[in-house]
Amino acid sequence: VQLQASGGGLVQAGGSLRLSCAASGRTFNMYDMGWFRQAPGKEREFVARITWSGLPYYANSVKGRFTISRDNAKNTVYLQMNSLKVEDTALYYCAAVRDRTWAAPDYWGQGTLVTVSS
């Protein structure tokens, strides 16, 4: 499985962005999918994940502002980010888990940069 993240950019605080992560392969619907982020000088952190069956989970820091979804017909997972804050600035990565755990996902995407200005 190869993951290609896109949709990052520069946005003002309070604005919105939608990230996409397109996956190759025919077994996308068997994977739990997730988003992580890494801000400059910080550790990579969990943002959101969605199970193969569509159950979402969120980090407390984004709950109520971000929405994760998936379209299995398009092999794509999305992260809708609303009410963005300066502290959301980071490189956002998508990841896929089936045989391993979220501590060490099976696959990582290459990252897409989100910059939120004040």
Secondary structure, DSSP 8 states (H G I E B T S, - for coil): --EEEE--EEEETT--EEEEEEE-SS-GGGSEEEEEEE-TTS--EEEEEE-TT--EEE-TTTTTTEEEEEEGGGTEEEEEE-S--GGG-EEEEEEEESSSBTTB-SEE---EEEEEE-
